Amino acid sequence: MQEEQDHEKSPIRDKTFYIGHRELLVIDESLKHYNCDIAREIIKSLDLAGVGPLESLNVLDFGAGIGTLAQIFCKLTGVRPKCVEIGSFQRDLLQVSGFDVYESLNQVQVSFDLVYSSNVLEHILDDVKTLREIYSALNQGGTLFIYVPAHQFLYSQLDEQVGHLRRYSKKDLQNKIASAGFQIQKIE
């Protein structure tokens, strides 16, 4: 009984089931343009970074969830990203969709030209450590695209329910990204 209560209090209940799974499905169904817009912004970031032909890129979707963004990115670019996802149920869905999936970044044996992460960093306790790990997984000159919820003053019960540990200010995100070794090209 106590274990079940502790399980309910955890921001991320365990490594096999993400408590925001239902919200991922709702977003996927209800906000059709949301992830398409994010994918287009990722592609624009590559243009900003002066990246060469997309088809030759090695890409990682960090915190891929149910694969919505990975599928859209693949459809728009022809590039099938590799995926890191801690939830075993979500990993199974990704594998069924044909993606190479890893439980952690440490399992991936290649480096990347692009790592993108949408609505993930706010769930991670040590986000700076994770940013450093991502930095290490990038090829020299590689690009990181991060999309996170903004403005801590907007933090609400909904954030808590889906396992958000924080929201970000522009300055906080800049400091964390810079401390991980990145040079910021654009932040908004």
OpenMM code with the backbone's topology and positions (N, CA, C; nanometers):
from openmm import Vec3, app, unit

residues = "MET GLN GLU GLU GLN ASP HIS GLU LYS SER PRO ILE ARG ASP LYS THR PHE TYR ILE GLY HIS ARG GLU LEU LEU VAL ILE ASP GLU SER LEU LYS HIS TYR ASN CYS ASP ILE ALA ARG GLU ILE ILE LYS SER LEU ASP LEU ALA GLY VAL GLY PRO LEU GLU SER LEU ASN VAL LEU ASP PHE GLY ALA GLY ILE GLY THR LEU ALA GLN ILE PHE CYS LYS LEU THR GLY VAL ARG PRO LYS CYS VAL GLU ILE GLY SER PHE GLN ARG ASP LEU LEU GLN VAL SER GLY PHE ASP VAL TYR GLU SER LEU ASN GLN VAL GLN VAL SER PHE ASP LEU VAL TYR SER SER ASN VAL LEU GLU HIS ILE LEU ASP ASP VAL LYS THR LEU ARG GLU ILE TYR SER ALA LEU ASN GLN GLY GLY THR LEU PHE ILE TYR VAL PRO ALA HIS GLN PHE LEU TYR SER GLN LEU ASP GLU GLN VAL GLY HIS LEU ARG ARG TYR SER LYS LYS ASP LEU GLN ASN LYS ILE ALA SER ALA GLY PHE GLN ILE GLN LYS ILE GLU".split()
positions = [
    Vec3(0.0824, -0.1190, 0.0000),
    Vec3(0.0000, 0.0000, 0.0000),
    Vec3(0.0873, 0.1260, 0.0000),
    Vec3(0.1893, 0.1299, 0.0872),
    Vec3(0.2782, 0.2453, 0.0926),
    Vec3(0.3514, 0.2630, -0.0403),
    Vec3(0.3961, 0.1516, -0.0993),
    Vec3(0.4643, 0.1591, -0.2280),
    Vec3(0.3724, 0.2183, -0.3343),
    Vec3(0.2441, 0.1799, -0.3315),
    Vec3(0.1491, 0.2338, -0.4271),
    Vec3(0.1289, 0.3834, -0.4065),
    Vec3(0.1238, 0.4298, -0.2803),
    Vec3(0.1098, 0.5725, -0.2520),
    Vec3(0.2331, 0.6479, -0.2983),
    Vec3(0.3528, 0.5952, -0.2713),
    Vec3(0.4758, 0.6592, -0.3161),
    Vec3(0.4794, 0.6660, -0.4677),
    Vec3(0.4298, 0.5601, -0.5308),
    Vec3(0.4249, 0.5527, -0.6766),
    Vec3(0.3394, 0.6668, -0.7320),
    Vec3(0.2274, 0.6968, -0.6659),
    Vec3(0.1377, 0.8027, -0.7099),
    Vec3(0.1993, 0.9412, -0.6948),
    Vec3(0.2907, 0.9616, -0.5971),
    Vec3(0.3507, 1.0923, -0.5701),
    Vec3(0.4654, 1.1255, -0.6636),
    Vec3(0.5257, 1.0254, -0.7213),
    Vec3(0.6444, 1.0457, -0.8046),
    Vec3(0.6103, 1.1241, -0.9299),
    Vec3(0.6939, 1.2265, -0.9659),
    Vec3(0.6678, 1.3019, -1.0883),
    Vec3(0.6697, 1.2134, -1.2126),
    Vec3(0.7570, 1.1185, -1.2158),
    Vec3(0.7563, 1.0167, -1.3212),
    Vec3(0.7489, 0.8857, -1.2456),
    Vec3(0.6359, 0.8183, -1.2550),
    Vec3(0.6070, 0.7057, -1.1665),
    Vec3(0.7130, 0.5970, -1.1718),
    Vec3(0.7539, 0.5596, -1.2870),
    Vec3(0.8637, 0.4650, -1.3012),
    Vec3(0.9142, 0.4759, -1.4428),
    Vec3(1.0116, 0.3931, -1.4752),
    Vec3(1.0720, 0.4050, -1.6074),
    Vec3(0.9920, 0.3316, -1.7146),
    Vec3(0.8794, 0.2695, -1.6769),
    Vec3(0.8054, 0.1955, -1.7772),
    Vec3(0.6773, 0.2652, -1.8190),
    Vec3(0.6272, 0.3567, -1.7382),
    Vec3(0.5014, 0.4225, -1.7734),
    Vec3(0.5091, 0.5695, -1.7380),
    Vec3(0.4968, 0.6531, -1.8383),
    Vec3(0.4991, 0.7968, -1.8201),
    Vec3(0.3578, 0.8441, -1.7884),
    Vec3(0.3426, 0.9186, -1.6796),
    Vec3(0.2088, 0.9584, -1.6360),
    Vec3(0.1401, 1.0534, -1.7330),
    Vec3(0.2156, 1.1159, -1.8214),
    Vec3(0.1567, 1.2060, -1.9190),
    Vec3(0.1164, 1.1365, -2.0482),
    Vec3(0.1168, 1.0037, -2.0487),
    Vec3(0.0842, 0.9286, -2.1708),
    Vec3(-0.0519, 0.9697, -2.2269),
    Vec3(-0.1496, 0.9809, -2.1398),
    Vec3(-0.2840, 1.0199, -2.1827),
    Vec3(-0.2801, 1.1569, -2.2498),
    Vec3(-0.2025, 1.2500, -2.1919),
    Vec3(-0.1919, 1.3840, -2.2489),
    Vec3(-0.1255, 1.3803, -2.3869),
    Vec3(-0.0270, 1.2915, -2.4039),
    Vec3(0.0341, 1.2767, -2.5361),
    Vec3(-0.0698, 1.2357, -2.6387),
    Vec3(-0.1566, 1.1443, -2.6011),
    Vec3(-0.2605, 1.0989, -2.6927),
    Vec3(-0.3611, 1.2106, -2.7226),
    Vec3(-0.3959, 1.2891, -2.6193),
    Vec3(-0.4895, 1.3997, -2.6386),
    Vec3(-0.4287, 1.5044, -2.7309),
    Vec3(-0.3025, 1.5399, -2.7079),
    Vec3(-0.2353, 1.6381, -2.7935),
    Vec3(-0.2290, 1.5863, -2.9366),
    Vec3(-0.1941, 1.4607, -2.9511),
    Vec3(-0.1842, 1.4012, -3.0838),
    Vec3(-0.3170, 1.4103, -3.1578),
    Vec3(-0.4255, 1.3852, -3.0878),
    Vec3(-0.5571, 1.3851, -3.1501),
    Vec3(-0.6160, 1.5252, -3.1643),
    Vec3(-0.5991, 1.6088, -3.0618),
    Vec3(-0.6699, 1.7370, -3.0571),
    Vec3(-0.5939, 1.8541, -3.1183),
    Vec3(-0.4638, 1.8508, -3.1111),
    Vec3(-0.3827, 1.9633, -3.1568),
    Vec3(-0.2984, 1.9207, -3.2761),
    Vec3(-0.3647, 1.8900, -3.3835),
    Vec3(-0.2983, 1.8333, -3.5014),
    Vec3(-0.1812, 1.9187, -3.5513),
    Vec3(-0.1944, 2.0509, -3.5441),
    Vec3(-0.0912, 2.1382, -3.5988),
    Vec3(0.0234, 2.1636, -3.5004),
    Vec3(0.0028, 2.1349, -3.3729),
    Vec3(0.1021, 2.1635, -3.2686),
    Vec3(0.2370, 2.0991, -3.3006),
    Vec3(0.2396, 1.9684, -3.3163),
    Vec3(0.3656, 1.8994, -3.3445),
    Vec3(0.4177, 1.9284, -3.4849),
    Vec3(0.3282, 1.9519, -3.5796),
    Vec3(0.3734, 1.9912, -3.7149),
    Vec3(0.4493, 2.1232, -3.7080),
    Vec3(0.3979, 2.2171, -3.6307),
    Vec3(0.4653, 2.3460, -3.6159),
    Vec3(0.6016, 2.3290, -3.5492),
    Vec3(0.6091, 2.2431, -3.4484),
    Vec3(0.7373, 2.2183, -3.3820),
    Vec3(0.8356, 2.1553, -3.4804),
    Vec3(0.7909, 2.0589, -3.5581),
    Vec3(0.8785, 1.9947, -3.6573),
    Vec3(0.9298, 2.0965, -3.7584),
    Vec3(0.8434, 2.1851, -3.8027),
    Vec3(0.8871, 2.2891, -3.8967),
    Vec3(0.9915, 2.3813, -3.8332),
    Vec3(0.9761, 2.4117, -3.7045),
    Vec3(1.0748, 2.4944, -3.6334),
    Vec3(1.2093, 2.4210, -3.6216),
    Vec3(1.2041, 2.2914, -3.6013),
    Vec3(1.3282, 2.2124, -3.5962),
    Vec3(1.3999, 2.2230, -3.7312),
    Vec3(1.3256, 2.2074, -3.8379),
    Vec3(1.3844, 2.2144, -3.9721),
    Vec3(1.4406, 2.3541, -3.9981),
    Vec3(1.3693, 2.4587, -3.9554),
    Vec3(1.4206, 2.5957, -3.9686),
    Vec3(1.5511, 2.6129, -3.8921),
    Vec3(1.5614, 2.5475, -3.7754),
    Vec3(1.6850, 2.5593, -3.6966),
    Vec3(1.8037, 2.5008, -3.7720),
    Vec3(1.7790, 2.3991, -3.8530),
    Vec3(1.8857, 2.3415, -3.9344),
    Vec3(1.9300, 2.4396, -4.0417),
    Vec3(1.8351, 2.5095, -4.0997),
    Vec3(1.8689, 2.6130, -4.1980),
    Vec3(1.9541, 2.7214, -4.1326),
    Vec3(1.9154, 2.7630, -4.0122),
    Vec3(1.9896, 2.8649, -3.9384),
    Vec3(2.1323, 2.8192, -3.9109),
    Vec3(2.1482, 2.6902, -3.8797),
    Vec3(2.2811, 2.6366, -3.8486),
    Vec3(2.3626, 2.6078, -3.9749),
    Vec3(2.3021, 2.6231, -4.0926),
    Vec3(2.3736, 2.5995, -4.2175),
    Vec3(2.4050, 2.4541, -4.2424),
    Vec3(2.3172, 2.3667, -4.1949),
    Vec3(2.3376, 2.2228, -4.2100),
    Vec3(2.3166, 2.1835, -4.3558),
    Vec3(2.3978, 2.0894, -4.4010),
    Vec3(2.3920, 2.0420, -4.5394),
    Vec3(2.2679, 1.9616, -4.5681),
    Vec3(2.2770, 1.8703, -4.6643),
    Vec3(2.1594, 1.7936, -4.7071),
    Vec3(2.0981, 1.7143, -4.5919),
    Vec3(1.9681, 1.7279, -4.5765),
    Vec3(1.8982, 1.6627, -4.4657),
    Vec3(1.9111, 1.5113, -4.4692),
    Vec3(1.9043, 1.4529, -4.5895),
    Vec3(1.9033, 1.3061, -4.5993),
    Vec3(2.0306, 1.2412, -4.5459),
    Vec3(2.1374, 1.3189, -4.5303),
    Vec3(2.2618, 1.2618, -4.4792),
    Vec3(2.2782, 1.2807, -4.3280),
    Vec3(2.1794, 1.3415, -4.2627),
    Vec3(2.1909, 1.3707, -4.1195),
    Vec3(2.1600, 1.2496, -4.0328),
    Vec3(2.2318, 1.2407, -3.9231),
    Vec3(2.2020, 1.1429, -3.8194),
    Vec3(2.1267, 1.2198, -3.7109),
    Vec3(2.0001, 1.1830, -3.6871),
    Vec3(1.9097, 1.2613, -3.6035),
    Vec3(1.8597, 1.1777, -3.4866),
    Vec3(1.8446, 1.2443, -3.3709),
    Vec3(1.7915, 1.1794, -3.2508),
    Vec3(1.6745, 1.2589, -3.1966),
    Vec3(1.5639, 1.1890, -3.1691),
    Vec3(1.4491, 1.2448, -3.0980),
    Vec3(1.4661, 1.2022, -2.9529),
    Vec3(1.5025, 1.2974, -2.8665),
    Vec3(1.5291, 1.2682, -2.7250),
    Vec3(1.4000, 1.2868, -2.6462),
    Vec3(1.3474, 1.1759, -2.5927),
    Vec3(1.2195, 1.1783, -2.5225),
    Vec3(1.1063, 1.1704, -2.6228),
    Vec3(1.1110, 1.0695, -2.7072),
    Vec3(1.0243, 1.0601, -2.8248),
    Vec3(0.8777, 1.0328, -2.7936),
    Vec3(0.8464, 0.9932, -2.6725),
    Vec3(0.7063, 0.9686, -2.6380),
    Vec3(0.6456, 0.8612, -2.7254),
    Vec3(0.5315, 0.8904, -2.7856),
    Vec3(0.4617, 0.7932, -2.8697),
    Vec3(0.5029, 0.8044, -3.0159),
    Vec3(0.5968, 0.8931, -3.0450),
    Vec3(0.6540, 0.8997, -3.1790),
    Vec3(0.5904, 0.9990, -3.2733),
    Vec3(0.5008, 1.0804, -3.2245),
    Vec3(0.4313, 1.1747, -3.3118),
    Vec3(0.5288, 1.2670, -3.3838),
    Vec3(0.6174, 1.3302, -3.3084),
    Vec3(0.7118, 1.4244, -3.3681),
    Vec3(0.8110, 1.3524, -3.4595),
    Vec3(0.8563, 1.2349, -3.4195),
    Vec3(0.9482, 1.1569, -3.5036),
    Vec3(0.8827, 1.1221, -3.6372),
    Vec3(0.7560, 1.0851, -3.6335),
    Vec3(0.6852, 1.0513, -3.7573),
    Vec3(0.6686, 1.1741, -3.8477),
    Vec3(0.6353, 1.2880, -3.7877),
    Vec3(0.6191, 1.4101, -3.8664),
    Vec3(0.7530, 1.4528, -3.9249),
    Vec3(0.8586, 1.4489, -3.8430),
    Vec3(0.9923, 1.4869, -3.8908),
    Vec3(1.0322, 1.3978, -4.0093),
    Vec3(1.0081, 1.2693, -3.9958),
    Vec3(1.0408, 1.1742, -4.1028),
    Vec3(0.9607, 1.2048, -4.2294),
    Vec3(0.8340, 1.2347, -4.2138),
    Vec3(0.7484, 1.2653, -4.3290),
    Vec3(0.7946, 1.3928, -4.4001),
    Vec3(0.8347, 1.4943, -4.3222),
    Vec3(0.8743, 1.6226, -4.3810),
    Vec3(1.0141, 1.6203, -4.4425),
    Vec3(1.1027, 1.5363, -4.3881),
    Vec3(1.2433, 1.5406, -4.4305),
    Vec3(1.2913, 1.4147, -4.5008),
    Vec3(1.2220, 1.3032, -4.4813),
    Vec3(1.2708, 1.1759, -4.5325),
    Vec3(1.3758, 1.1136, -4.4416),
    Vec3(1.4054, 1.1786, -4.3295),
    Vec3(1.5053, 1.1288, -4.2340),
    Vec3(1.4322, 1.0633, -4.1176),
    Vec3(1.4660, 0.9371, -4.0904),
    Vec3(1.4053, 0.8634, -3.9790),
    Vec3(1.4960, 0.8783, -3.8567),
    Vec3(1.4519, 0.9567, -3.7570),
    Vec3(1.5373, 0.9752, -3.6398),
    Vec3(1.5448, 0.8489, -3.5543),
    Vec3(1.6561, 0.8354, -3.4849),
    Vec3(1.6633, 0.7367, -3.3775),
    Vec3(1.5919, 0.7996, -3.2587),
    Vec3(1.5443, 0.7186, -3.1660),
    Vec3(1.4640, 0.7699, -3.0550),
    Vec3(1.5166, 0.7218, -2.9210),
    Vec3(1.5187, 0.8116, -2.8234),
    Vec3(1.5428, 0.7758, -2.6850),
    Vec3(1.4122, 0.7992, -2.6109),
    Vec3(1.3670, 0.6975, -2.5395),
    Vec3(1.2419, 0.7058, -2.4638),
    Vec3(1.2514, 0.6137, -2.3426),
    Vec3(1.2229, 0.6679, -2.2221),
    Vec3(1.2343, 0.5856, -2.1013),
    Vec3(1.1141, 0.4941, -2.0799),
    Vec3(0.9988, 0.5299, -2.1317),
    Vec3(0.8787, 0.4502, -2.1093),
    Vec3(0.8756, 0.3270, -2.1971),
    Vec3(0.8634, 0.2093, -2.1352),
    Vec3(0.8665, 0.0851, -2.2130),
    Vec3(0.7458, 0.0743, -2.3061),
    Vec3(0.6300, 0.1192, -2.2627),
    Vec3(0.5113, 0.1153, -2.3482),
    Vec3(0.5326, 0.2036, -2.4704),
    Vec3(0.5865, 0.3235, -2.4477),
    Vec3(0.6136, 0.4144, -2.5587),
    Vec3(0.7223, 0.3583, -2.6500),
    Vec3(0.8255, 0.2950, -2.5918),
    Vec3(0.9300, 0.2322, -2.6745),
    Vec3(0.8702, 0.1255, -2.7643),
    Vec3(0.7788, 0.0463, -2.7106),
    Vec3(0.7135, -0.0567, -2.7915),
    Vec3(0.6386, 0.0058, -2.9092),
    Vec3(0.5667, 0.1154, -2.8837),
    Vec3(0.4950, 0.1836, -2.9921),
    Vec3(0.5916, 0.2351, -3.0982),
    Vec3(0.7024, 0.2922, -3.0536),
    Vec3(0.8029, 0.3438, -3.1464),
    Vec3(0.8623, 0.2318, -3.2311),
    Vec3(0.8920, 0.1190, -3.1692),
    Vec3(0.9495, 0.0059, -3.2424),
    Vec3(0.8514, -0.0475, -3.3454),
    Vec3(0.7238, -0.0564, -3.3079),
    Vec3(0.6213, -0.1014, -3.4022),
    Vec3(0.6139, -0.0065, -3.5219),
    Vec3(0.6415, 0.1224, -3.4978),
    Vec3(0.6410, 0.2219, -3.6059),
    Vec3(0.7700, 0.2212, -3.6866),
    Vec3(0.8648, 0.1334, -3.6503),
    Vec3(0.9857, 0.1173, -3.7295),
    Vec3(1.1047, 0.2034, -3.6878),
    Vec3(1.0995, 0.2633, -3.5707),
    Vec3(1.2103, 0.3468, -3.5247),
    Vec3(1.3106, 0.2637, -3.4449),
    Vec3(1.4402, 0.3009, -3.4557),
    Vec3(1.5420, 0.2465, -3.3662),
    Vec3(1.5248, 0.3188, -3.2334),
    Vec3(1.5041, 0.2430, -3.1253),
    Vec3(1.4677, 0.3022, -2.9970),
    Vec3(1.5633, 0.2556, -2.8880),
    Vec3(1.5987, 0.3494, -2.8010),
    Vec3(1.6879, 0.3230, -2.6890),
    Vec3(1.6234, 0.3750, -2.5608),
    Vec3(1.6526, 0.3058, -2.4512),
    Vec3(1.5989, 0.3487, -2.3219),
    Vec3(1.6749, 0.4687, -2.2668),
    Vec3(1.8038, 0.4785, -2.3012),
    Vec3(1.8825, 0.5914, -2.2523),
    Vec3(1.9844, 0.6325, -2.3577),
    Vec3(2.0324, 0.7533, -2.3437),
    Vec3(2.1317, 0.8066, -2.4357),
    Vec3(2.2614, 0.7267, -2.4290),
    Vec3(2.2901, 0.6696, -2.3128),
    Vec3(2.4125, 0.5896, -2.2950),
    Vec3(2.4141, 0.4646, -2.3818),
    Vec3(2.2991, 0.4175, -2.4230),
    Vec3(2.2906, 0.2965, -2.5055),
    Vec3(2.3197, 0.3230, -2.6526),
    Vec3(2.3110, 0.4476, -2.6934),
    Vec3(2.3293, 0.4827, -2.8336),
    Vec3(2.4784, 0.4891, -2.8636),
    Vec3(2.5212, 0.4181, -2.9664),
    Vec3(2.6637, 0.4068, -2.9968),
    Vec3(2.7108, 0.4959, -3.1117),
    Vec3(2.6278, 0.5893, -3.1530),
    Vec3(2.6655, 0.6805, -3.2613),
    Vec3(2.6493, 0.8236, -3.2124),
    Vec3(2.7082, 0.9163, -3.2867),
    Vec3(2.6874, 1.0578, -3.2548),
    Vec3(2.5939, 1.1182, -3.3592),
    Vec3(2.5435, 1.2362, -3.3281),
    Vec3(2.4345, 1.2929, -3.4068),
    Vec3(2.4686, 1.4315, -3.4598),
    Vec3(2.4079, 1.4614, -3.5743),
    Vec3(2.4163, 1.5950, -3.6322),
    Vec3(2.3080, 1.6847, -3.5733),
    Vec3(2.1982, 1.6239, -3.5328),
    Vec3(2.0852, 1.6956, -3.4745),
    Vec3(2.0245, 1.6115, -3.3640),
    Vec3(2.0036, 1.6746, -3.2494),
    Vec3(1.9219, 1.6169, -3.1430),
    Vec3(1.8096, 1.7173, -3.1190),
    Vec3(1.6868, 1.6697, -3.1205),
    Vec3(1.5763, 1.7570, -3.0838),
    Vec3(1.5002, 1.6940, -2.9676),
    Vec3(1.4404, 1.7812, -2.8883),
    Vec3(1.3675, 1.7372, -2.7705),
    Vec3(1.2522, 1.8339, -2.7467),
    Vec3(1.1329, 1.7818, -2.7449),
    Vec3(1.0146, 1.8655, -2.7287),
    Vec3(0.9378, 1.8251, -2.6039),
    Vec3(0.9250, 1.9202, -2.5132),
    Vec3(0.8486, 1.9001, -2.3898),
    Vec3(0.8987, 1.7809, -2.3085),
    Vec3(1.0314, 1.7767, -2.2901),
    Vec3(1.0937, 1.6668, -2.2166),
    Vec3(1.1788, 1.7182, -2.1004),
    Vec3(1.2608, 1.8187, -2.1254),
    Vec3(1.3598, 1.8644, -2.0277),
    Vec3(1.2965, 1.9023, -1.8939),
    Vec3(1.1761, 1.9532, -1.8972),
    Vec3(1.1081, 1.9959, -1.7745),
    Vec3(1.0703, 1.8795, -1.6835),
    Vec3(1.0805, 1.7570, -1.7341),
    Vec3(1.0499, 1.6374, -1.6547),
    Vec3(1.1738, 1.5801, -1.5856),
    Vec3(1.2910, 1.6284, -1.6204),
    Vec3(1.4169, 1.5674, -1.5766),
    Vec3(1.4740, 1.6425, -1.4577),
    Vec3(1.5012, 1.5692, -1.3513),
    Vec3(1.5500, 1.6305, -1.2281),
    Vec3(1.6796, 1.7074, -1.2524),
    Vec3(1.7804, 1.6419, -1.3082),
    Vec3(1.9083, 1.7081, -1.3344),
    Vec3(1.9170, 1.7410, -1.4830),
    Vec3(1.8505, 1.8482, -1.5202),
    Vec3(1.8431, 1.8849, -1.6614),
    Vec3(1.9782, 1.9274, -1.7178),
    Vec3(2.0644, 1.9883, -1.6364),
    Vec3(2.1962, 2.0298, -1.6847),
    Vec3(2.2815, 1.9069, -1.7165),
    Vec3(2.2763, 1.8059, -1.6318),
    Vec3(2.3496, 1.6812, -1.6591),
    Vec3(2.3014, 1.6200, -1.7910),
    Vec3(2.1720, 1.6204, -1.8119),
    Vec3(2.1160, 1.5667, -1.9357),
    Vec3(2.1617, 1.6479, -2.0557),
    Vec3(2.1633, 1.7803, -2.0428),
    Vec3(2.2121, 1.8656, -2.1521),
    Vec3(2.3578, 1.8345, -2.1836),
    Vec3(2.4383, 1.8086, -2.0812),
    Vec3(2.5799, 1.7731, -2.1037),
    Vec3(2.5911, 1.6398, -2.1763),
    Vec3(2.5063, 1.5440, -2.1399),
    Vec3(2.5070, 1.4145, -2.2077),
    Vec3(2.4673, 1.4306, -2.3550),
    Vec3(2.3696, 1.5150, -2.3804),
    Vec3(2.3291, 1.5408, -2.5190),
    Vec3(2.4434, 1.6085, -2.5941),
    Vec3(2.5088, 1.7033, -2.5307),
    Vec3(2.6225, 1.7718, -2.5936),
    Vec3(2.7286, 1.6704, -2.6352),
    Vec3(2.7547, 1.5738, -2.5473),
    Vec3(2.8542, 1.4704, -2.5766),
    Vec3(2.8112, 1.3780, -2.6895),
    Vec3(2.6810, 1.3673, -2.7120),
    Vec3(2.6295, 1.2789, -2.8165),
    Vec3(2.6251, 1.3465, -2.9538),
    Vec3(2.6535, 1.4760, -2.9581),
    Vec3(2.6497, 1.5492, -3.0853),
    Vec3(2.7849, 1.5477, -3.1541),
    Vec3(2.7824, 1.5412, -3.2864),
    Vec3(2.9033, 1.5635, -3.3644),
    Vec3(2.9467, 1.7085, -3.3450),
    Vec3(3.0744, 1.7346, -3.3666),
    Vec3(3.1196, 1.8729, -3.3594),
    Vec3(3.0402, 1.9549, -3.4608),
    Vec3(2.9892, 2.0684, -3.4165),
    Vec3(2.9063, 2.1517, -3.5027),
    Vec3(2.7618, 2.1060, -3.5103),
    Vec3(2.7264, 2.0031, -3.4324),
    Vec3(2.5892, 1.9531, -3.4318),
    Vec3(2.4921, 2.0532, -3.3726),
    Vec3(2.3649, 2.0273, -3.3926),
    Vec3(2.2590, 2.1182, -3.3497),
    Vec3(2.1689, 2.0510, -3.2471),
    Vec3(2.1348, 2.1275, -3.1440),
    Vec3(2.0351, 2.0853, -3.0462),
    Vec3(1.9166, 2.1794, -3.0584),
    Vec3(1.7978, 2.1228, -3.0697),
    Vec3(1.6739, 2.1998, -3.0705),
    Vec3(1.5938, 2.1553, -2.9499),
    Vec3(1.5596, 2.2514, -2.8631),
    Vec3(1.4814, 2.2204, -2.7430),
    Vec3(1.3553, 2.3051, -2.7425),
    Vec3(1.2452, 2.2409, -2.7109),
    Vec3(1.1181, 2.3096, -2.6943),
    Vec3(1.0695, 2.2764, -2.5535),
    Vec3(1.0495, 2.3793, -2.4708),
    Vec3(1.0092, 2.3585, -2.3312),
    Vec3(0.8988, 2.4571, -2.2933),
    Vec3(0.8237, 2.4264, -2.1874),
    Vec3(0.7245, 2.5228, -2.1400),
    Vec3(0.7937, 2.6415, -2.0723),
    Vec3(0.7393, 2.7593, -2.0949),
    Vec3(0.8012, 2.8820, -2.0454),
    Vec3(0.7271, 2.9370, -1.9233),
    Vec3(0.7986, 3.0226, -1.8527),
    Vec3(0.7445, 3.1063, -1.7452),
    Vec3(0.6984, 3.0271, -1.6222),
    Vec3(0.7862, 3.0187, -1.5252),
    Vec3(0.7562, 2.9475, -1.4012),
    Vec3(0.6287, 3.0009, -1.3344),
    Vec3(0.5989, 3.1295, -1.3507),
    Vec3(0.4781, 3.1845, -1.2877),
    Vec3(0.3500, 3.1223, -1.3437),
    Vec3(0.3596, 3.0553, -1.4571),
    Vec3(0.2448, 2.9860, -1.5144),
    Vec3(0.2322, 2.8412, -1.4654),
    Vec3(0.3311, 2.7967, -1.3860),
    Vec3(0.3293, 2.6595, -1.3348),
    Vec3(0.1973, 2.6359, -1.2619),
    Vec3(0.1293, 2.5272, -1.2980),
    Vec3(-0.0040, 2.5014, -1.2425),
    Vec3(-0.0189, 2.3555, -1.2020),
    Vec3(-0.1363, 2.3249, -1.1579),
    Vec3(-0.1679, 2.1869, -1.1212),
    Vec3(-0.1547, 2.0940, -1.2417),
    Vec3(-0.1858, 2.1435, -1.3599),
    Vec3(-0.1694, 2.0620, -1.4803),
    Vec3(-0.0231, 2.0240, -1.5007),
    Vec3(0.0690, 2.1212, -1.4808),
    Vec3(0.2119, 2.0902, -1.4897),
    Vec3(0.2463, 1.9781, -1.3923),
    Vec3(0.1989, 1.9913, -1.2719),
    Vec3(0.2265, 1.8909, -1.1689),
    Vec3(0.1700, 1.7544, -1.2092),
    Vec3(0.0492, 1.7527, -1.2609),
    Vec3(-0.0164, 1.6275, -1.2983),
    Vec3(0.0579, 1.5536, -1.4086),
    Vec3(0.1207, 1.6259, -1.5007),
    Vec3(0.1917, 1.5596, -1.6099),
    Vec3(0.3398, 1.5408, -1.5796),
    Vec3(0.3814, 1.5723, -1.4573),
    Vec3(0.5182, 1.5433, -1.4156),
    Vec3(0.6197, 1.6518, -1.4446),
    Vec3(0.5745, 1.7739, -1.4711),
    Vec3(0.6702, 1.8830, -1.4901),
    Vec3(0.7327, 1.9193, -1.3565),
    Vec3(0.8638, 1.9323, -1.3558),
    Vec3(0.9351, 1.9760, -1.2359),
    Vec3(0.9553, 2.1268, -1.2358),
    Vec3(0.9448, 2.1870, -1.3544),
    Vec3(0.9687, 2.3312, -1.3682),
    Vec3(0.9182, 2.3775, -1.5031),
    Vec3(0.9127, 2.5080, -1.5157),
    Vec3(0.9013, 2.5764, -1.6437),
    Vec3(1.0267, 2.6621, -1.6528),
    Vec3(1.0576, 2.7142, -1.7698),
    Vec3(1.1840, 2.7843, -1.7900),
    Vec3(1.1641, 2.9311, -1.8238),
    Vec3(1.2520, 3.0133, -1.7683),
    Vec3(1.2647, 3.1499, -1.8171),
    Vec3(1.3720, 3.1471, -1.9255),
    Vec3(1.3727, 3.2464, -2.0099),
    Vec3(1.4724, 3.2523, -2.1160),
    Vec3(1.6132, 3.2542, -2.0554),
    Vec3(1.6321, 3.3347, -1.9511),
    Vec3(1.7636, 3.3468, -1.8881),
    Vec3(1.8072, 3.2140, -1.8252),
    Vec3(1.7169, 3.1479, -1.7561),
    Vec3(1.7494, 3.0187, -1.6929),
    Vec3(1.7901, 2.9162, -1.7980),
    Vec3(1.7138, 2.9089, -1.9056),
    Vec3(1.7452, 2.8136, -2.0116),
    Vec3(1.8787, 2.8481, -2.0775),
    Vec3(1.9025, 2.9760, -2.1033),
    Vec3(2.0307, 3.0188, -2.1616),
    Vec3(2.1472, 2.9754, -2.0728),
    Vec3(2.1352, 2.9994, -1.9428),
    Vec3(2.2428, 2.9639, -1.8498),
    Vec3(2.2681, 2.8131, -1.8472),
    Vec3(2.1621, 2.7358, -1.8440),
    Vec3(2.1772, 2.5906, -1.8390),
    Vec3(2.2382, 2.5364, -1.9682),
    Vec3(2.1929, 2.5879, -2.0806),
    Vec3(2.2450, 2.5421, -2.2093),
    Vec3(2.3924, 2.5790, -2.2229),
    Vec3(2.4265, 2.7022, -2.1844),
    Vec3(2.5662, 2.7466, -2.1929),
    Vec3(2.6550, 2.6667, -2.0985),
    Vec3(2.6049, 2.6355, -1.9788),
    Vec3(2.6870, 2.5600, -1.8833),
    Vec3(2.7109, 2.4171, -1.9301),
    Vec3(2.6282, 2.3683, -2.0215),
    Vec3(2.6464, 2.2339, -2.0778),
    Vec3(2.7433, 2.2344, -2.1959),
    Vec3(2.7872, 2.3543, -2.2389),
    Vec3(2.8868, 2.3634, -2.3447),
    Vec3(2.8356, 2.4145, -2.4776),
    Vec3(2.7063, 2.4383, -2.4893),
    Vec3(2.6478, 2.4808, -2.6158),
    Vec3(2.6694, 2.6299, -2.6409),
    Vec3(2.6739, 2.6652, -2.7686),
    Vec3(2.6686, 2.8040, -2.8114),
    Vec3(2.5283, 2.8258, -2.8677),
    Vec3(2.4592, 2.9224, -2.8142),
    Vec3(2.3204, 2.9459, -2.8540),
    Vec3(2.3155, 3.0242, -2.9833),
    Vec3(2.2438, 2.9686, -3.0804),
    Vec3(2.2227, 3.0357, -3.2088),
    Vec3(2.0966, 3.1195, -3.2064),
    Vec3(1.9929, 3.0650, -3.1417),
    Vec3(1.8642, 3.1338, -3.1354),
    Vec3(1.7872, 3.0826, -3.0147),
    Vec3(1.7207, 3.1761, -2.9448),
    Vec3(1.6352, 3.1367, -2.8332),
    Vec3(1.5163, 3.2321, -2.8329),
    Vec3(1.3996, 3.1754, -2.8195),
    Vec3(1.2787, 3.2583, -2.8124),
    Vec3(1.1731, 3.1878, -2.7318),
] * unit.nanometer
topology = app.Topology()
chain = topology.addChain("A")
for resn in residues:
    res = topology.addResidue(resn, chain)
    for name in ("N", "CA", "C"):
        topology.addAtom(name, app.Element.getBySymbol(name[0]), res)
